[in-house]
Every structure is written in C-alpha cells, then in structure tokens.
Amino acid sequence: MHDHIKERTLKIAAHLLDSRQTVRRIAKEFGVSKSTVHKDLTERLPKINPALYKEVKSVLEYHKSIRHLRGGEATKRKYTEKDEMETV
C-alpha cells in the first residue's frame, strides 16, 4: 500500500472520529468518492491500525443504524420545500 493512501486513511479516520460526519460528507471534504472513503475505513484501516478501526467501526455502525431516519428526513424536506415553492 502506498504511503499517501495510508496517510489519507488515517486522516479520514481521525476526521470521522472528531466530526462524526457521514461518509458522503467526508468524501466531499476530502475530494474523493464515498466508495473510496468506505474502502479506506473498512478494508485498509484494520490493516494499518486495528485499535483505531474499532472506534471508527462503532461510528459507522451508528450511522448505519440511523440511516432510515436520515432518509425519511430528507424525503420530508424535499416535499416540504416543493409545497412551499408551489404556494409562492
């Protein structure tokens, strides 16, 4: 594994633990795809730093457990904004 990939993986993991942001938001901030962020955190990080991976895994599992709520909020927001636009 290249050094720049290791460094990126560790930076992403540290950022996730500090900010508790979603994979999509972190991907946008780091200028990489969400697939890359996910692969860094779930496949590469355990090989680089297993202890850090355990902490990151708990955050990812939490995000996974509430994703149905986030999706519902996004849908509600979408239709609320649509209704507001139609009434204006």
Backbone as a printed PyTorch tensor [residue, N CA C, xyz], in Angstrom:
tensor([[[  0.8490,  -1.1740,   0.0000],
         [  0.0000,   0.0000,   0.0000],
         [  0.8960,   1.2390,   0.0000]],

        [[  0.5390,   2.2040,  -0.8300],
         [  1.3210,   3.4300,  -0.9270],
         [  1.1750,   4.2750,   0.3360]],

        [[  2.2140,   5.0600,   0.5890],
         [  2.2140,   5.8970,   1.7910],
         [  1.0980,   6.9350,   1.7800]],

        [[  0.8140,   7.5150,   0.5940],
         [ -0.2250,   8.5400,   0.5490],
         [ -1.6110,   7.9520,   0.8430]],

        [[ -1.8110,   6.6970,   0.5090],
         [ -3.0900,   6.0390,   0.8160],
         [ -3.1920,   5.7930,   2.3160]],

        [[ -2.0990,   5.3650,   2.9320],
         [ -2.0860,   5.1720,   4.3860],
         [ -2.3720,   6.4810,   5.1110]],

        [[ -1.7090,   7.5440,   4.6650],
         [ -1.9030,   8.8510,   5.2900],
         [ -3.3470,   9.3180,   5.1450]],

        [[ -3.9070,   9.1790,   3.9360],
         [ -5.2930,   9.5770,   3.7040],
         [ -6.2420,   8.7790,   4.5880]],

        [[ -5.9970,   7.4830,   4.6930],
         [ -6.8490,   6.6230,   5.5090],
         [ -6.8370,   7.0570,   6.9630]],

        [[ -5.6610,   7.3500,   7.4890],
         [ -5.5530,   7.7900,   8.8830],
         [ -6.1870,   9.1650,   9.0950]],

        [[ -6.0270,  10.0670,   8.1170],
         [ -6.6420,  11.3920,   8.2200],
         [ -8.1620,  11.2890,   8.1930]],

        [[ -8.6800,  10.4560,   7.2980],
         [-10.1280,  10.2740,   7.1980],
         [-10.6730,   9.6710,   8.4900]],

        [[ -9.9770,   8.6870,   9.0290],
         [-10.4270,   8.0520,  10.2720],
         [-10.4420,   9.0580,  11.4170]],

        [[ -9.3940,   9.8490,  11.5320],
         [ -9.3300,  10.8590,  12.5960],
         [-10.4400,  11.8920,  12.4180]],

        [[-10.6770,  12.2880,  11.1870],
         [-11.7300,  13.2730,  10.9100],
         [-13.1090,  12.7130,  11.2580]],

        [[-13.3310,  11.4570,  10.9290],
         [-14.6170,  10.8220,  11.2530],
         [-14.8440,  10.7990,  12.7630]],

        [[-13.8260,  10.4510,  13.5100],
         [-13.9630,  10.3950,  14.9670],
         [-14.1690,  11.7800,  15.5800]],

        [[-13.5190,  12.7920,  15.0070],
         [-13.6590,  14.1530,  15.5280],
         [-15.0090,  14.7660,  15.1870]],

        [[-15.4350,  14.5890,  13.9400],
         [-16.6170,  15.3000,  13.4590],
         [-17.9030,  14.4730,  13.4980]],

        [[-17.7680,  13.1470,  13.4770],
         [-18.9320,  12.2380,  13.4280],
         [-19.7890,  12.4810,  12.1900]],

        [[-19.1760,  12.9900,  11.1130],
         [-19.8940,  13.2520,   9.8800],
         [-20.1110,  11.9610,   9.1090]],

        [[-20.9960,  12.0300,   8.1290],
         [-21.2890,  10.8620,   7.3090],
         [-20.1700,  10.6300,   6.2950]],

        [[-20.1590,   9.4350,   5.7330],
         [-19.1680,   9.0710,   4.7220],
         [-19.2880,  10.0010,   3.5200]],

        [[-20.5040,  10.3170,   3.1110],
         [-20.6980,  11.2000,   1.9560],
         [-20.1060,  12.5840,   2.1970]],

        [[-20.3470,  13.1420,   3.3590],
         [-19.8400,  14.4800,   3.6570],
         [-18.3170,  14.4700,   3.7370]],

        [[-17.7430,  13.4420,   4.3460],
         [-16.2840,  13.3480,   4.4420],
         [-15.6730,  13.1940,   3.0540]],

        [[-16.3160,  12.3970,   2.2140],
         [-15.8250,  12.2080,   0.8500],
         [-15.7770,  13.5380,   0.1080]],

        [[-16.8140,  14.3490,   0.2770],
         [-16.8570,  15.6490,  -0.3810],
         [-15.7370,  16.5470,   0.1420]],

        [[-15.5000,  16.5330,   1.4440],
         [-14.4540,  17.3710,   2.0290],
         [-13.0550,  16.9540,   1.5780]],

        [[-12.8310,  15.6450,   1.4260],
         [-11.5110,  15.1540,   1.0360],
         [-11.3370,  15.0600,  -0.4810]],

        [[-12.4110,  15.2830,  -1.2270],
         [-12.3130,  15.2660,  -2.6770],
         [-12.1360,  13.8750,  -3.2620]],

        [[-12.7070,  12.8790,  -2.5930],
         [-12.6710,  11.5050,  -3.0960],
         [-14.1050,  10.9620,  -3.1060]],

        [[-14.2800,   9.7900,  -3.6770],
         [-15.6250,   9.2130,  -3.7340],
         [-15.9900,   8.5830,  -2.3870]],

        [[-17.2900,   8.4010,  -2.1810],
         [-17.7260,   7.7600,  -0.9370],
         [-17.2720,   6.3060,  -0.9090]],

        [[-17.1260,   5.7000,  -2.0660],
         [-16.6180,   4.3270,  -2.1310],
         [-15.1850,   4.2560,  -1.6260]],

        [[-14.3920,   5.2500,  -1.9830],
         [-13.0010,   5.3060,  -1.5270],
         [-12.9370,   5.4720,  -0.0160]],

        [[-13.7580,   6.3750,   0.5220],
         [-13.7850,   6.5930,   1.9670],
         [-14.1910,   5.3010,   2.6700]],

        [[-15.2210,   4.6600,   2.1550],
         [-15.7050,   3.4270,   2.7790],
         [-14.6350,   2.3340,   2.7260]],

        [[-13.9780,   2.2020,   1.5850],
         [-12.9230,   1.1860,   1.4530],
         [-11.7530,   1.4980,   2.3850]],

        [[-11.3850,   2.7750,   2.4690],
         [-10.3040,   3.1660,   3.3830],
         [-10.6390,   2.7700,   4.8160]],

        [[-11.8690,   3.0390,   5.2250],
         [-12.2480,   2.8220,   6.6190],
         [-12.5300,   1.3710,   6.9590]],

        [[-13.0520,   0.6060,   6.0160],
         [-13.4500,  -0.7670,   6.3390],
         [-12.4310,  -1.8300,   5.9290]],

        [[-11.6280,  -1.5480,   4.9130],
         [-10.6700,  -2.5530,   4.4480],
         [ -9.2190,  -2.2040,   4.7720]],

        [[ -8.8580,  -0.9600,   4.5660],
         [ -7.4540,  -0.5740,   4.7500],
         [ -7.1140,  -0.2670,   6.2020]],

        [[ -8.0120,   0.4230,   6.8940],
         [ -7.7340,   0.8360,   8.2710],
         [ -7.4660,  -0.3370,   9.2140]],

        [[ -8.2140,  -1.4560,   9.1290],
         [ -7.9060,  -2.5720,  10.0450],
         [ -6.4820,  -3.1000,   9.9000]],

        [[ -5.9260,  -3.0000,   8.6980],
         [ -4.5540,  -3.4630,   8.4740],
         [ -3.5330,  -2.4470,   8.9920]],

        [[ -3.8860,  -1.1690,   8.9390],
         [ -2.9670,  -0.1070,   9.3410],
         [ -2.9840,   0.0910,  10.8560]],

        [[ -4.2000,   0.1990,  11.4210],
         [ -4.3340,   0.4980,  12.8480],
         [ -5.6140,  -0.1670,  13.3830]],

        [[ -5.5340,  -1.4000,  13.8420],
         [ -6.7260,  -2.1240,  14.3120],
         [ -7.4590,  -1.4470,  15.4770]],

        [[ -6.7390,  -0.8070,  16.3750],
         [ -7.3890,  -0.1440,  17.5110],
         [ -8.2340,   1.0360,  17.0420]],

        [[ -7.6960,   1.8230,  16.1220],
         [ -8.4300,   2.9570,  15.5650],
         [ -9.6460,   2.4700,  14.7850]],

        [[ -9.4860,   1.3380,  14.1020],
         [-10.5900,   0.7600,  13.3380],
         [-11.7870,   0.4320,  14.2290]],

        [[-11.5370,  -0.0800,  15.4270],
         [-12.6360,  -0.4220,  16.3400],
         [-13.4630,   0.8160,  16.6780]],

        [[-12.7930,   1.9410,  16.8970],
         [-13.5110,   3.1810,  17.1970],
         [-14.3100,   3.6530,  15.9840]],

        [[-13.6770,   3.6080,  14.8200],
         [-14.3320,   4.0430,  13.5890],
         [-15.5290,   3.1530,  13.2750]],

        [[-15.3620,   1.8710,  13.5070],
         [-16.4360,   0.9210,  13.2230],
         [-17.6910,   1.2490,  14.0370]],

        [[-17.5170,   1.6590,  15.2810],
         [-18.6890,   1.9830,  16.1020],
         [-19.4330,   3.1930,  15.5430]],

        [[-18.7080,   4.1750,  15.0170],
         [-19.3580,   5.3440,  14.4050],
         [-20.0880,   4.9310,  13.1310]],

        [[-19.4380,   4.1090,  12.3160],
         [-20.0780,   3.6540,  11.0740],
         [-21.3320,   2.8250,  11.3670]],

        [[-21.2650,   1.9960,  12.3850],
         [-22.4410,   1.2010,  12.7530],
         [-23.5790,   2.0930,  13.2490]],

        [[-23.2440,   3.1510,  13.9860],
         [-24.2620,   4.0910,  14.4330],
         [-24.9280,   4.7610,  13.2250]],

        [[-24.1160,   5.2260,  12.2670],
         [-24.6730,   5.8480,  11.0680],
         [-25.5790,   4.8770,  10.3190]],

        [[-25.1670,   3.6270,  10.2620],
         [-25.9820,   2.6300,   9.5800],
         [-27.3090,   2.4120,  10.3120]],

        [[-27.2750,   2.4820,  11.6410],
         [-28.4860,   2.2340,  12.4180],
         [-29.5100,   3.3570,  12.2880]],

        [[-29.0530,   4.5670,  11.9480],
         [-29.9990,   5.6850,  11.8330],
         [-30.2390,   6.1070,  10.3870]],

        [[-29.7400,   5.3700,   9.4180],
         [-29.8720,   5.8070,   8.0310],
         [-31.3180,   5.8780,   7.5790]],

        [[-32.1760,   5.0100,   8.1050],
         [-33.5830,   5.0660,   7.7130],
         [-34.2310,   6.3600,   8.2090]],

        [[-33.7580,   6.8830,   9.3250],
         [-34.2750,   8.1480,   9.8350],
         [-33.7990,   9.3200,   8.9840]],

        [[-32.5310,   9.2850,   8.6010],
         [-31.9910,  10.3450,   7.7480],
         [-32.7050,  10.3790,   6.4100]],

        [[-32.9740,   9.2130,   5.8560],
         [-33.6770,   9.1410,   4.5790],
         [-35.0780,   9.7090,   4.6910]],

        [[-35.7540,   9.4090,   5.7770],
         [-37.0940,   9.9450,   5.9970],
         [-37.0910,  11.4550,   6.1390]],

        [[-36.0960,  11.9840,   6.8200],
         [-35.9740,  13.4380,   6.9840],
         [-35.7280,  14.1020,   5.6410]],

        [[-34.8780,  13.5050,   4.8240],
         [-34.5600,  14.0770,   3.5190],
         [-35.8020,  14.0950,   2.6300]],

        [[-36.5630,  13.0290,   2.6650],
         [-37.7830,  12.9690,   1.8570],
         [-38.7930,  13.9990,   2.3360]],

        [[-38.9380,  14.1280,   3.6290],
         [-39.8620,  15.1210,   4.1910],
         [-39.4470,  16.5320,   3.7710]],

        [[-38.1520,  16.8280,   3.8710],
         [-37.6390,  18.1330,   3.4820],
         [-37.8930,  18.3980,   2.0020]],

        [[-37.6960,  17.3870,   1.1920],
         [-37.8760,  17.5190,  -0.2510],
         [-39.3050,  17.9480,  -0.5760]],

        [[-40.2710,  17.2620,   0.0140],
         [-41.6560,  17.5650,  -0.3020],
         [-42.1470,  18.8250,   0.3920]],

        [[-41.5990,  19.1600,   1.5280],
         [-41.9520,  20.4140,   2.1970],
         [-41.4860,  21.5950,   1.3570]],

        [[-40.2590,  21.5130,   0.8560],
         [-39.7390,  22.5850,   0.0020],
         [-40.5250,  22.6790,  -1.2950]],

        [[-40.9270,  21.5490,  -1.8430],
         [-41.7010,  21.5230,  -3.0830],
         [-43.0520,  22.1990,  -2.8720]],

        [[-43.7010,  21.8990,  -1.7470],
         [-45.0020,  22.5100,  -1.4370],
         [-44.8550,  24.0190,  -1.2410]],

        [[-43.7880,  24.4520,  -0.5890],
         [-43.5680,  25.8690,  -0.3520],
         [-43.3540,  26.6150,  -1.6680]],

        [[-42.6530,  25.9870,  -2.6140],
         [-42.3980,  26.6010,  -3.9090],
         [-43.7040,  26.7570,  -4.6970]],

        [[-44.6010,  25.7840,  -4.5670],
         [-45.8520,  25.8290,  -5.3140],
         [-46.8090,  26.8780,  -4.7670]],

        [[-46.7220,  27.1660,  -3.4610],
         [-47.6280,  28.1360,  -2.8710],
         [-47.1510,  29.5740,  -3.0750]],

        [[-45.9220,  29.7550,  -3.4660],
         [-45.3630,  31.1150,  -3.6520],
         [-45.7320,  31.6820,  -4.9740]]])
